[in-house]
Amino acid sequence: MSDKQKRASAYWKENVRYLFILLTIWFLVSYGAGILFKDALDTIKVGGFKLGFWFAQQGSIYVFVILIFVYVRLMNKLDKKYGYDE
């Protein structure tokens, strides 16, 4: 395997690791907070709404958008690290 192939393989492996971590966070927020932990979170109110309801309706969307920006930042750093930046 050439050096270029090793670098590309390491790049892809790190990219997949980032994706797995970020998608796990999104799953925990959307499924966990919106469904599994809903009853515990409903004891807290945000803007007059129960927190479990808020996460199910709005929170997971906000977290998803934030994770997109986090992913872009991580990928920019990863591109520079492996020399794929322009």
N, C-alpha and C positions, 0 to 999 in steps of 0.2 A: 504494500500500500504506500502510495507516495505521500509526501508531506502535505500536499494540497488536499488529498482525500482525508488524511487524518484530521486536518484542521476543519474541514467541512463536516466530518462526522462528529467532532467535539462540539462544533457550533450547533448542529442539529440536536444533539443530546441535551445541551444546556437549554436550548429553545423549548424542547418538549418538557423539560423539568419546570421551567417558568410557567408554561401553559397548564401543567398539572396542578401546580400550587395555586395559581390564580383561579382556575376553574373550581378547585376544591373550596376556596374561600367563597366564591359566588354560590356554590351549592349549599354550603353551610348557612349562608345568610338567607338565601331564597327559600330553601326547603326546611332548613333547621329552624330559623327564626320565624318563618311564616307558617310552619305547620307543626313541627315537632315540639318546639318550645313556646308555642303560641299561648298556652294557658298560663305559663309562668310570666311571660312578657306582658300579658293583658292586665297584670296588676299595676303596670306603669302606664301613665297617659302622656301623650305628646300632642299638643294642639287640640285637646279635647277628644282625641281618638286613642283607643287602646294600642299599645306598642306592637303587639302581635299582629293586629289588623294593619297597622301602618307599614310594618315590614312586608307583609303579604302584598299590599297594594302599591307602595312607593319605595320602600327601603331597598328591595332587591334591585330595582331599576337604577337607583342612585349608585348603589355599590357597583353594579355592572359598568356604568359609565366611568366611575372612578378607576375601576380595574383596567379599562381600555387605556386610559392615560398612563397608568402604571406600566402596562405592557409596552406601550410605545417607548417610554423612558428606558425600560429594561432592554428592549431590543436595540435602541440606539447605542446604549453602552456595549451590548454584546457585539453589534456590528463593528464598533471601533476596536474592541478587544481582538477580534479575529480578522480585522482588515477589510471588512466588507462595506465600510462607510464610503460615501462619495465625497 
